[in-house]
Amino acid sequence: MHLTALIEELKTSSIKHKSKIWKRIAVELEKPTQSRRIVNISKIEKFSKKNETVVVPGKVLGMGDLTKKITIAAYNFSKSAREKISSQGSKAITISELMKKKPKGSKIRIIG
């Protein structure tokens, strides 16, 4: 039930703030569980820049190392991924928290 509420919240925010990124993330999360994105920290490290905000519309796994200070928002995190992210001074937040921080959806990179 939590996922359904998040998808509705994303669609509502997309319309309210005229932001296409929230609609795109909602569409990604509507996919079947097996089709959702699964991303390792190593991929986030490779495709992100320092102090950037990254969204993973799926799950973040702990394989790899994170050397940059970034904010990562995802639907789900593995325990090891959450530990690695916080130990490097970065932030692991939910997509809902990110929507409240950046309602317009500007300067956000989708990885996956």
Protein Blocks (a to p, Z undefined) as FASTA:
>chain_A
ZZmmmmmmmmmmmmmnopaklmmmmmmmmpcfklpccddfklmmmmpcehiacddebddd
fedcdfbdcddddfbdcfklmmmmmmnopacddfklmmmmmmnopaiaceZZ
